[in-house]
Amino acid sequence: MPAPPIVQATLVIPSRPEHLPEVRELVGSTADKAGFPPHEVQRIVTAAFEAVVNGATHGSPLGPQNTINVTVSVYADRMVVEVADQGPGFGNAKADEMPDLASARGRGIALMRALVDEVELVTDGGGKVILTKYRRVE
């Protein structure tokens, strides 16, 4: 049985942009307190921010009436951020492909993959992005 997280926090926000700073604060302060260096904290925060923006944009069919759940878990060797929305899931999304330069959208999941160590997309009663950043042993 896997070890439980050392620290875990959950934030449920309405699917509205004015709540994004709450996500940034939760993820950033948790990563900082967990001992990640500042450049890694910024990478984790940016990936989580992108996941929440995607949830608000694509996973909120009722707009601000929907909610987005953000769960941050710290383990001895990693930090995991789960972002769950109430949308239809990922379907046939071309998550790993970058759009051409003229496209204004479609870079979110590829960006997340560049910022953290693992990105898992789950469709189960909504969409969920699971971001994992491992601690670097120097």
Secondary structure as UniProt FT lines:
FT   STRAND          7..14
FT   HELIX           17..19
FT   HELIX           20..33
FT   TURN            34..35
FT   HELIX           38..58
FT   TURN            61..62
FT   HELIX           63..65
FT   STRAND          67..74
FT   STRAND          78..84
FT   TURN            91..92
FT   TURN            95..96
FT   TURN            101..102
FT   HELIX           108..115
FT   STRAND          118..123
FT   STRAND          127..134
//
